[in-house]
Structures are given as C-alpha cells and as structure tokens.
Amino acid sequence: IRNGSSAANGGGILIGDNTPVQMISVVVQNNQSSGDGGGIYAGSGGTLQLINTTVSNNRAPGGSGGGLRALANRQVTAAASTIVSNSALSFGGGMAVDGPLIIAAGQVVTNSAGAGGGVAVFGGLTVEAGVPFSATNLRVSANAALSDSGGGIYTAGFVTVTLQGAPGTQDLQVSGNRAAGSGGGIYIDGPALVADCLVAGNEATFGGGIFTNGDVTVTNCLVDSNTALSDAGGIFGNGNLATIL
C-alpha cells in the first residue's frame, strides 16, 4: 500500500470505528495525510493486528501518528513488525495510540515527531479509564522528539507500562534516541516496569535515558552512556517511588 495521500486522515489506509483488521506481511509505505495517520488511521473500538508488517516513510505533517494513528479503545498488537522512518508534527512519529498496545519483537527506528518520536501511548483521565502498554524483545533506536519529550517512547495519562526483554537478557533495547525535552529514550507518565533491557546512548535535556513521572521499577537493565543537557544523564525519577534493582 504505497504512495497514497489524504486531505484528512489515513494517507494509506483508514479503518472505521469498531472494525477488526488483521494485516499480515503487508508493506505500508510512502503515504501522507494532512491530518492524522500518514500510513494507517484506525477509528475507535475493535482490534488491529500487524503481523510481520512494515510501516515505513509515511508522514502526518499536520497531525499525529506518522506511521499509525489509533483512536480510543482500539486494541493494537504489533508482532515481528518494523516501524521505520515515519514522521508526524505532534505525537507518535511511528505510532500514536489512544488505547491498549502490545508490541512483541520487531523494531521502531528512525521515526520523528514533536513528542514520542517512536511510539506515543495515551491513557484516560482516570485510573478506571487507564490502558495497558507492553513491549517485549523490541528495538527502539534513533528516533527523535523534536520539540518535546520521549525520543523513543512516550506515555501520557493513565497508562500502565511494561517494557521487558526475555528474562536474563537485554533483548529490549532503547538506544540512540533523542528528545528536546525529557526522556531521550523513554518518557513515562505513570506506573511502569522496565526489565531485562539496554538503555544506551540516548540524549535529552532532562533524563537522557529514562524520565518517569510515576512509580517505576527498573530491574536487570544496563543504562549506559546516556546524556542530559541539564539533569540526570541516566534516569530522572520524578514519581512517588523509583526502585532500581
């Protein structure tokens, strides 16, 4: 699905509300929307599964979700998929998701946006309206938040975050990302477990590797050679509790 354009949303694909979609071994490439979802725009509700799928070089120069934009209550799963070189003006150069998100393996690389250069996930305004976000065995590399926070990964609202490699490994890798604001690698605005990972070579003004506003546990991770232009080169813990094991 290539070279599409839209004056509104969904340069390549637009999925209606409550419509379940499974995409297997699909390439979504070189599409552009003036609104959200340069590559894929998914309305609220339903499920969206990306399996062995590549979303690349899509653009949302006036909105969010350069590669993918998914609205509230849409459950998104990406397995063994590649999100590469997408861009957006606002949030989520690679993916901007307003609901549950599961990423299993694959890579999110060289995407850019104002905030959440690689992935941006948004929860509700209350705990009851919160959403889960989990990523396992994922590489998040060389993404950029050009004007705000979360070079690689950005969450806001009530999102419960689990970022984890295979036990005893560093299969979750967040490296070489940068943010103009906070969290060059990862910006988390809620409770989180970050485990079995490598967070290296990221850069931001505050919290070069990880910036958290919630209770976070970091365990069996190597946080190495990250840079802050102001405070906290490695980890900036700004929540009630930060546990590092």
TADA-V743057 format. One record per residue. N is the residue number from 1. RES is the residue in one small letter. BURIAL is I if it has 9 or more other C-alpha atoms within 8 Angstrom, else O. Layout:
{{N	RES	BURIAL} {N	RES	BURIAL}}
This chain:
{{1	i	O} {2	r	I} {3	n	I} {4	g	I} {5	s	I} {6	s	I} {7	a	O} {8	a	O} {9	n	I} {10	g	I} {11	g	I} {12	g	I} {13	i	O} {14	l	I} {15	i	I} {16	g	O} {17	d	I} {18	n	I} {19	t	I} {20	p	O} {21	v	O} {22	q	O} {23	m	I} {24	i	O} {25	s	O} {26	v	I} {27	v	I} {28	v	I} {29	q	I} {30	n	I} {31	n	I} {32	q	I} {33	s	I} {34	s	I} {35	g	I} {36	d	I} {37	g	I} {38	g	I} {39	g	I} {40	i	I} {41	y	I} {42	a	I} {43	g	I} {44	s	I} {45	g	I} {46	g	I} {47	t	I} {48	l	I} {49	q	I} {50	l	I} {51	i	I} {52	n	I} {53	t	I} {54	t	I} {55	v	I} {56	s	I} {57	n	I} {58	n	I} {59	r	I} {60	a	I} {61	p	I} {62	g	I} {63	g	I} {64	s	I} {65	g	I} {66	g	I} {67	g	I} {68	l	I} {69	r	I} {70	a	I} {71	l	I} {72	a	I} {73	n	I} {74	r	I} {75	q	I} {76	v	I} {77	t	I} {78	a	I} {79	a	I} {80	a	I} {81	s	I} {82	t	I} {83	i	I} {84	v	I} {85	s	I} {86	n	I} {87	s	I} {88	a	I} {89	l	I} {90	s	I} {91	f	I} {92	g	I} {93	g	I} {94	g	I} {95	m	I} {96	a	I} {97	v	I} {98	d	I} {99	g	I} {100	p	I} {101	l	I} {102	i	I} {103	i	I} {104	a	I} {105	a	I} {106	g	I} {107	q	I} {108	v	I} {109	v	I} {110	t	I} {111	n	I} {112	s	I} {113	a	I} {114	g	I} {115	a	I} {116	g	I} {117	g	I} {118	g	I} {119	v	I} {120	a	I} {121	v	I} {122	f	I} {123	g	I} {124	g	I} {125	l	O} {126	t	O} {127	v	O} {128	e	O} {129	a	I} {130	g	I} {131	v	I} {132	p	I} {133	f	I} {134	s	I} {135	a	I} {136	t	I} {137	n	I} {138	l	I} {139	r	I} {140	v	I} {141	s	I} {142	a	I} {143	n	I} {144	a	I} {145	a	I} {146	l	I} {147	s	I} {148	d	I} {149	s	I} {150	g	I} {151	g	I} {152	g	I} {153	i	I} {154	y	I} {155	t	I} {156	a	I} {157	g	I} {158	f	I} {159	v	I} {160	t	I} {161	v	I} {162	t	I} {163	l	I} {164	q	I} {165	g	I} {166	a	I} {167	p	O} {168	g	O} {169	t	O} {170	q	I} {171	d	I} {172	l	I} {173	q	I} {174	v	I} {175	s	I} {176	g	I} {177	n	I} {178	r	I} {179	a	I} {180	a	I} {181	g	I} {182	s	I} {183	g	I} {184	g	I} {185	g	I} {186	i	I} {187	y	I} {188	i	I} {189	d	I} {190	g	I} {191	p	I} {192	a	I} {193	l	I} {194	v	I} {195	a	I} {196	d	I} {197	c	I} {198	l	I} {199	v	I} {200	a	I} {201	g	I} {202	n	I} {203	e	I} {204	a	I} {205	t	I} {206	f	I} {207	g	I} {208	g	I} {209	g	I} {210	i	I} {211	f	I} {212	t	I} {213	n	I} {214	g	I} {215	d	I} {216	v	I} {217	t	I} {218	v	I} {219	t	I} {220	n	I} {221	c	I} {222	l	I} {223	v	I} {224	d	I} {225	s	I} {226	n	I} {227	t	I} {228	a	I} {229	l	I} {230	s	O} {231	d	I} {232	a	I} {233	g	I} {234	g	I} {235	i	I} {236	f	I} {237	g	I} {238	n	O} {239	g	I} {240	n	O} {241	l	O} {242	a	I} {243	t	O} {244	i	O} {245	l	O}}
